[in-house]
Amino acid sequence: MTGTTLPGPIDPPARLLMGPGPVSAYPSVLRAMSAPLVGQYDPFMTTSMAETQELYRQVWGTVNEATVLIDGTSRAGIEAAILSLVRPGERVLVPVFGRFGLLLAEIAERAMAEVHTIEVPWGQVVPVSLIEQAIRRVRPTLLALVQGDTSTTMNQPLEEVGALCEKHGVLFYADATASLGGNAFEADAWGLDAATAGLQKCLGGPSGSAPLTLSERAVEVVRSRRRVEAGIREPDDPDASDFVRSNYFDLGMILDYWGPRRLNHHTEATSMLYAARECARVILAEGRDAVVERHRLAGDAMLAGVRGLGLEVFGDVAHKMHNVVAVEIPDGVPGDAARAALLTDFGIEIGTSFGPLHGRVWRIGTMGYNARQDAVLTTLAALEAVLRRFGCAVPPGGGTEAAADVYRGA
């Protein structure tokens, strides 16, 4: 780099991340990430891995032994689940009610599955009766369903789906990236065979680690496709002909890495393990139900606040996620310019959306560390000021007072 000027050390600006994710991390999660590194088979490391597995069993509401982390963003967890559970040519059914259902279909297609979708208009959830009709018609190996889709803010009910899948002999996978921690999730009680998430939403951490849990039925499928790579393969290791067509996302080897064998499949991302462990520890220390209730309260306050400003809310509010609300951008207000003003002048980030909702709604999140009263009220006060700047007549203090009333009522 002769003749060039080196950049200075990383020094991010102060931001209040109130979009659909990522969000501001819990301070203790950031501190955990600065802890010293150890070797991947150091007793401290393997103990921390085992502790993290047990913590996430409680977060997921499961006793599944196969509860691990996938090194990568939430999408890495999705790919690991679908690639490992679905053989080429098998049928996958994906109910779609937003962008991330389309993503599940995309990943299943890349896994060379025969993909079938059923769709409802964005802003709605998929009726269980429609799912059952499609299962009877398609006869899929796997049903892949998003719980909370931040593109539309809808929270798909899952309680009845597991029994439906068991009745028809279908594996049931849920993507809980945007919902786990802030909305109820009961992996065992709801009959999930697989579920994945990410840290950067309600779990209150950085993107880069994907919690995953598998039922015994799902583990049987993964084990039936086992192939250990050359160089670490033992003479008695199985070598399935229909092995998982990804090395990195092969859950068979990943489970052996996290299990007693400690297969040398990859080197665990130590700092991300620390972060994931702390995310789960924070939630369980507060109480899993209490954290969900905190998200519900913050979400109700934000919903009341934007309505108090005279803004319309997109979608079926009865099925809205606790942790994000989609706000219709008022006529005459340039959506992207207003978002930029919030960021530049107040250091607050909110989101736009995708596809048919791009430029039509803002998405405002209340999740993780930011599911708290001061963050809600600060965001609403700043939003009021920006709306006034762009010529939108809003009731003075209407947002903050409506939100504060929700907190006072609690």
C-alpha positions as CSV (number, residue, x, y, z in Angstrom):
1,M,0.0,0.0,0.0
2,T,2.9,2.3,-0.7
3,G,1.8,5.8,-1.4
4,T,-1.7,5.3,0.0
5,T,-3.4,6.5,3.1
6,L,-4.6,3.8,5.5
7,P,-8.2,4.2,6.8
8,G,-8.6,4.8,10.4
9,P,-10.0,2.2,12.8
10,I,-13.7,1.3,12.6
11,D,-15.8,4.1,14.2
12,P,-19.5,3.7,13.2
13,P,-21.9,6.6,13.7
14,A,-24.5,6.4,16.5
15,R,-27.6,4.8,15.2
16,L,-31.0,3.7,16.6
17,L,-31.9,0.8,14.3
18,M,-35.7,0.8,14.2
19,G,-36.2,-1.0,10.9
20,P,-37.1,-4.6,10.1
21,G,-33.6,-5.8,11.0
22,P,-30.8,-5.8,11.7
23,V,-31.4,-4.0,15.0
24,S,-29.2,-2.6,17.7
25,A,-27.6,-5.5,19.6
26,Y,-27.9,-6.0,23.4
27,P,-24.8,-4.3,25.0
28,S,-23.8,-7.6,26.7
29,V,-23.8,-9.3,23.3
30,L,-21.3,-6.8,21.9
31,R,-19.2,-7.3,25.0
32,A,-19.3,-11.1,24.6
33,M,-18.0,-10.8,21.0
34,S,-14.9,-9.0,22.3
35,A,-14.0,-12.0,24.6
36,P,-10.7,-13.7,23.7
37,L,-10.6,-16.5,21.2
38,V,-9.8,-20.1,22.1
39,G,-9.0,-23.1,19.9
40,Q,-12.0,-25.0,18.4
41,Y,-11.4,-28.1,20.6
42,D,-10.4,-26.2,23.7
43,P,-12.5,-27.5,26.7
44,F,-13.8,-24.0,27.2
45,M,-14.9,-23.9,23.5
46,T,-16.7,-27.3,23.5
47,T,-18.3,-26.5,26.9
48,S,-19.6,-23.2,25.4
49,M,-21.0,-25.1,22.4
50,A,-22.8,-27.5,24.7
51,E,-24.1,-24.6,26.8
52,T,-25.3,-22.8,23.7
53,Q,-27.2,-25.9,22.5
54,E,-29.0,-26.2,25.8
55,L,-29.9,-22.5,25.8
56,Y,-31.4,-22.7,22.3
57,R,-33.4,-25.8,23.2
58,Q,-35.2,-23.6,25.7
59,V,-35.5,-20.7,23.3
60,W,-37.0,-23.0,20.6
61,G,-39.3,-24.8,23.1
62,T,-37.8,-28.2,22.3
63,V,-35.9,-31.1,23.7
64,N,-34.3,-31.8,20.4
65,E,-30.7,-33.0,20.8
66,A,-30.0,-31.8,17.2
67,T,-30.1,-28.1,18.2
68,V,-27.0,-26.3,16.8
69,L,-25.7,-23.1,15.1
70,I,-25.0,-22.8,11.4
71,D,-22.1,-20.4,10.7
72,G,-23.6,-17.8,8.4
73,T,-26.5,-15.5,8.2
74,S,-30.1,-16.7,8.7
75,R,-30.1,-17.7,5.0
76,A,-27.3,-20.2,5.7
77,G,-29.7,-21.9,8.2
78,I,-32.4,-22.0,5.6
79,E,-30.1,-23.6,3.0
80,A,-28.8,-26.1,5.4
81,A,-32.3,-27.2,6.4
82,I,-33.7,-27.5,2.9
83,L,-30.6,-28.9,1.2
84,S,-30.2,-31.6,3.9
85,L,-33.9,-32.6,4.2
86,V,-34.9,-32.7,0.5
87,R,-33.5,-35.0,-2.1
88,P,-33.5,-33.9,-5.8
89,G,-36.9,-34.5,-7.4
90,E,-38.8,-34.6,-4.1
91,R,-41.8,-32.3,-3.8
92,V,-41.7,-29.2,-1.6
93,L,-44.8,-27.1,-0.8
94,V,-44.3,-23.5,0.0
95,P,-47.2,-21.2,1.1
96,V,-46.3,-17.7,0.1
97,F,-47.5,-14.5,1.7
98,G,-44.5,-12.3,1.2
99,R,-41.0,-12.0,-0.1
100,F,-39.5,-14.6,2.2
101,G,-41.9,-17.4,1.1
102,L,-40.6,-16.7,-2.4
103,L,-37.1,-17.1,-1.0
104,L,-37.9,-20.6,0.5
105,A,-39.2,-21.6,-2.9
106,E,-36.1,-20.3,-4.6
107,I,-33.8,-22.2,-2.3
108,A,-35.9,-25.4,-2.7
109,E,-35.7,-25.0,-6.4
110,R,-31.9,-24.7,-6.2
111,A,-31.9,-27.9,-4.2
112,M,-33.5,-29.4,-7.3
113,A,-36.8,-30.1,-5.6
114,E,-40.1,-30.1,-7.4
115,V,-41.5,-26.9,-5.9
116,H,-45.1,-26.1,-5.6
117,T,-46.5,-22.8,-4.1
118,I,-49.8,-21.5,-3.0
119,E,-50.1,-17.7,-2.7
120,V,-52.3,-15.2,-0.9
121,P,-52.2,-11.4,-1.4
122,W,-49.5,-9.7,0.6
123,G,-50.9,-8.4,3.9
124,Q,-52.7,-11.7,4.6
125,V,-51.8,-15.0,6.1
126,V,-52.5,-18.4,4.6
127,P,-55.5,-20.2,5.9
128,V,-54.8,-23.7,7.3
129,S,-57.6,-25.1,5.2
130,L,-55.8,-23.9,2.1
131,I,-52.6,-25.5,3.3
132,E,-54.3,-28.8,3.8
133,Q,-55.9,-28.7,0.4
134,A,-52.5,-28.2,-1.2
135,I,-50.9,-31.0,0.9
136,R,-53.6,-33.4,-0.3
137,R,-53.1,-32.3,-3.9
138,V,-49.2,-32.0,-4.0
139,R,-48.3,-34.8,-1.5
140,P,-45.0,-33.1,-0.7
141,T,-42.0,-34.5,1.2
142,L,-41.6,-31.1,3.0
143,L,-43.8,-28.2,3.8
144,A,-41.7,-25.0,4.1
145,L,-43.4,-22.1,5.8
146,V,-42.3,-18.7,7.0
147,Q,-43.6,-17.8,10.4
148,G,-43.0,-14.0,10.4
149,D,-42.4,-12.3,7.1
150,T,-41.0,-8.9,7.6
151,S,-41.7,-7.8,4.0
152,T,-45.5,-7.8,4.9
153,T,-45.2,-7.9,8.7
154,M,-47.6,-10.8,8.8
155,N,-47.3,-13.6,11.5
156,Q,-48.4,-16.9,10.0
157,P,-50.2,-19.1,12.6
158,L,-48.4,-22.4,13.0
159,E,-50.2,-24.1,15.9
160,E,-52.4,-26.4,13.7
161,V,-49.9,-27.1,10.9
162,G,-47.7,-29.6,12.6
163,A,-50.6,-32.0,13.3
164,L,-51.7,-31.6,9.7
165,C,-48.2,-32.5,8.4
166,E,-48.0,-35.5,10.7
167,K,-51.4,-36.7,9.5
168,H,-50.2,-36.7,5.9
169,G,-46.6,-37.8,6.5
170,V,-45.0,-34.5,5.6
171,L,-41.9,-33.0,7.2
172,F,-42.7,-29.5,8.6
173,Y,-40.0,-26.8,8.4
174,A,-40.5,-23.2,9.6
175,D,-38.3,-20.1,8.9
176,A,-38.4,-18.1,12.2
177,T,-35.7,-15.6,11.3
178,A,-37.8,-12.6,12.0
179,S,-40.1,-13.9,14.7
180,L,-38.1,-16.1,17.2
181,G,-37.8,-14.4,20.5
182,G,-40.4,-11.7,19.9
183,N,-43.4,-13.9,19.1
184,A,-44.5,-17.3,20.6
185,F,-42.7,-20.3,19.1
186,E,-43.1,-23.8,20.4
187,A,-41.1,-26.3,18.3
188,D,-42.2,-29.4,20.1
189,A,-45.8,-28.5,20.9
190,W,-46.5,-27.3,17.4
191,G,-44.9,-30.4,15.8
192,L,-42.0,-28.8,14.0
193,D,-39.5,-31.1,12.3
194,A,-37.0,-28.3,11.5
195,A,-36.7,-24.6,12.3
196,T,-34.1,-21.9,11.7
197,A,-33.6,-18.3,12.7
198,G,-31.0,-15.5,12.8
199,L,-29.6,-13.4,15.6
200,Q,-30.3,-9.9,14.0
201,K,-34.0,-9.6,14.7
202,C,-35.8,-10.3,18.0
203,L,-32.8,-12.2,19.4
204,G,-30.9,-8.9,19.6
205,G,-27.5,-9.8,18.1
206,P,-25.6,-9.3,14.9
207,S,-26.2,-11.2,11.7
208,G,-23.9,-14.1,11.1
209,S,-25.1,-17.1,13.1
210,A,-28.2,-19.2,12.4
211,P,-29.8,-21.2,15.2
212,L,-31.3,-24.5,13.9
213,T,-33.2,-27.3,15.5
214,L,-34.2,-30.7,14.1
215,S,-36.7,-33.3,15.3
216,E,-35.7,-37.0,15.5
217,R,-37.7,-37.6,12.3
218,A,-35.7,-34.9,10.5
219,V,-32.4,-36.3,11.9
220,E,-33.3,-39.7,10.5
221,V,-33.6,-38.1,7.0
222,V,-30.2,-36.3,7.5
223,R,-28.5,-39.5,8.7
224,S,-29.9,-41.5,5.7
225,R,-27.9,-39.1,3.5
226,R,-24.6,-39.2,5.4
227,R,-21.3,-38.9,3.6
228,V,-18.2,-37.8,5.4
229,E,-15.7,-36.0,3.2
230,A,-12.4,-37.7,2.2
231,G,-9.5,-36.9,4.5
232,I,-11.6,-37.2,7.7
233,R,-13.7,-40.2,6.8
234,E,-13.3,-43.3,8.9
235,P,-13.5,-46.8,7.4
236,D,-16.9,-47.5,8.9
237,D,-18.5,-44.2,7.9
238,P,-21.5,-44.6,5.6
239,D,-21.3,-43.2,2.0
240,A,-24.9,-42.6,0.8
241,S,-25.3,-42.3,-2.9
242,D,-27.9,-39.5,-2.5
243,F,-25.6,-37.4,-0.2
244,V,-26.3,-33.7,0.4
245,R,-25.0,-31.8,-2.6
246,S,-23.4,-29.1,-0.4
247,N,-20.4,-29.7,1.8
248,Y,-20.7,-26.6,4.0
249,F,-24.4,-27.0,4.6
250,D,-24.4,-30.8,5.1
251,L,-26.3,-31.2,8.4
252,G,-25.0,-34.8,8.7
253,M,-21.4,-33.5,9.1
254,I,-22.5,-30.5,11.1
255,L,-24.3,-32.6,13.6
256,D,-21.2,-34.7,14.0
257,Y,-19.1,-31.6,14.5
258,W,-21.5,-30.4,17.3
259,G,-21.8,-33.9,18.8
260,P,-19.5,-36.2,20.8
261,R,-17.5,-37.1,17.7
262,R,-16.4,-33.5,17.1
263,L,-15.9,-34.1,13.4
264,N,-13.4,-31.6,12.0
265,H,-16.0,-30.3,9.4
266,H,-15.3,-26.6,9.8
267,T,-13.9,-24.2,12.4
268,E,-16.6,-22.7,14.5
269,A,-16.9,-18.9,14.3
270,T,-15.9,-18.3,17.9
271,S,-17.0,-14.7,18.3
272,M,-20.4,-15.5,16.7
273,L,-20.8,-18.5,19.1
274,Y,-20.2,-16.1,22.0
275,A,-22.8,-13.7,20.5
276,A,-25.4,-16.4,20.0
277,R,-24.9,-17.8,23.4
278,E,-25.4,-14.4,25.0
279,C,-28.5,-13.7,22.9
280,A,-30.1,-16.8,24.3
281,R,-28.8,-16.2,27.8
282,V,-30.3,-12.7,27.9
283,I,-33.7,-13.9,26.7
284,L,-33.8,-16.7,29.2
285,A,-32.6,-14.5,32.1
286,E,-35.5,-12.1,31.4
287,G,-37.9,-15.0,30.8
288,R,-38.9,-16.2,27.4
289,D,-42.6,-15.3,27.9
290,A,-41.6,-11.9,29.4
291,V,-39.5,-11.1,26.3
292,V,-42.4,-12.0,24.0
293,E,-44.7,-9.8,26.1
294,R,-42.1,-6.9,26.0
295,H,-42.2,-7.2,22.2
296,R,-46.0,-7.3,22.1
297,L,-46.2,-4.1,24.3
298,A,-43.6,-2.2,22.2
299,G,-45.4,-3.3,19.0
300,D,-48.8,-2.2,20.3
301,A,-47.3,1.1,21.4
302,M,-45.7,1.7,18.0
303,L,-48.9,0.7,16.3
304,A,-50.9,3.2,18.4
305,G,-48.3,5.8,17.8
306,V,-48.3,5.8,14.0
307,R,-52.1,5.7,14.1
308,G,-51.9,8.7,16.5
309,L,-50.0,10.5,13.8
310,G,-52.9,9.9,11.5
311,L,-51.1,7.2,9.4
312,E,-52.7,4.1,7.9
313,V,-51.3,0.7,8.7
314,F,-50.9,-2.0,6.0
315,G,-52.1,-5.5,6.2
316,D,-54.3,-7.6,8.5
317,V,-53.4,-6.1,11.8
318,A,-55.0,-9.1,13.6
319,H,-52.1,-11.2,12.2
320,K,-49.4,-8.6,12.5
321,M,-46.0,-9.7,14.1
322,H,-45.3,-8.1,17.5
323,N,-42.1,-6.7,16.3
324,V,-42.7,-4.7,13.1
325,V,-45.4,-2.5,11.6
326,A,-45.9,-1.5,8.0
327,V,-47.0,2.1,7.7
328,E,-48.6,3.5,4.5
329,I,-46.5,6.4,3.3
330,P,-48.8,9.5,3.2
331,D,-49.6,11.1,-0.2
332,G,-47.1,13.7,-1.2
333,V,-44.4,12.5,1.2
334,P,-41.3,11.1,-0.7
335,G,-40.7,7.9,1.2
336,D,-37.0,7.4,0.6
337,A,-36.2,11.1,1.2
338,A,-38.1,11.0,4.5
339,R,-36.2,7.9,5.6
340,A,-32.9,9.6,4.7
341,A,-33.9,12.6,6.8
342,L,-34.6,10.4,9.8
343,L,-31.2,8.8,9.4
344,T,-29.2,11.9,8.7
345,D,-30.8,14.3,11.2
346,F,-31.9,11.9,14.0
347,G,-29.7,8.9,13.6
348,I,-32.8,6.6,13.3
349,E,-33.1,3.9,10.6
350,I,-36.5,2.6,9.5
351,G,-37.1,0.4,6.4
352,T,-38.8,0.4,3.1
353,S,-40.2,-2.8,1.6
354,F,-39.9,-5.0,-1.5
355,G,-41.8,-5.8,-4.7
356,P,-45.3,-4.4,-4.7
357,L,-44.8,-2.6,-1.4
358,H,-41.6,-0.8,-2.3
359,G,-42.2,2.9,-2.0
360,R,-45.7,2.3,-0.6
361,V,-44.9,1.5,3.0
362,W,-42.3,2.1,5.7
363,R,-41.5,-0.8,8.0
364,I,-40.8,0.2,11.6
365,G,-39.3,-2.4,13.9
366,T,-39.5,-2.7,17.7
367,M,-37.4,-5.8,18.4
368,G,-34.6,-7.1,20.6
369,Y,-32.8,-4.5,22.6
370,N,-35.0,-1.8,20.9
371,A,-38.3,-3.2,22.1
372,R,-38.4,-0.6,24.8
373,Q,-40.4,2.6,25.6
374,D,-37.7,5.2,25.0
375,A,-36.8,3.8,21.6
376,V,-40.5,3.8,20.6
377,L,-41.2,7.3,21.8
378,T,-37.9,8.7,20.3
379,T,-38.7,7.2,16.9
380,L,-42.3,8.6,16.9
381,A,-41.1,12.1,17.9
382,A,-38.5,12.1,15.1
383,L,-41.0,10.7,12.6
384,E,-43.5,13.5,13.5
385,A,-40.8,16.2,12.9
386,V,-39.8,14.7,9.5
387,L,-43.4,14.4,8.3
388,R,-44.0,18.0,9.2
389,R,-40.9,19.0,7.2
390,F,-42.3,17.3,4.1
391,G,-45.6,19.1,4.4
392,C,-47.7,16.4,6.1
393,A,-50.1,17.8,8.7
394,V,-50.0,15.5,11.8
395,P,-51.5,16.0,15.3
396,P,-48.8,17.6,17.5
397,G,-47.6,15.0,19.9
398,G,-50.2,12.6,18.6
399,G,-47.8,9.7,18.1
400,T,-45.8,9.9,21.4
401,E,-49.0,10.5,23.5
402,A,-50.8,7.5,21.9
403,A,-47.8,5.3,22.5
404,A,-47.2,6.5,26.0
405,D,-50.9,5.8,26.8
406,V,-50.3,2.1,25.8
407,Y,-47.3,1.9,28.2
408,R,-49.3,3.7,31.0
409,G,-52.1,1.2,30.5
410,A,-49.7,-1.7,30.9
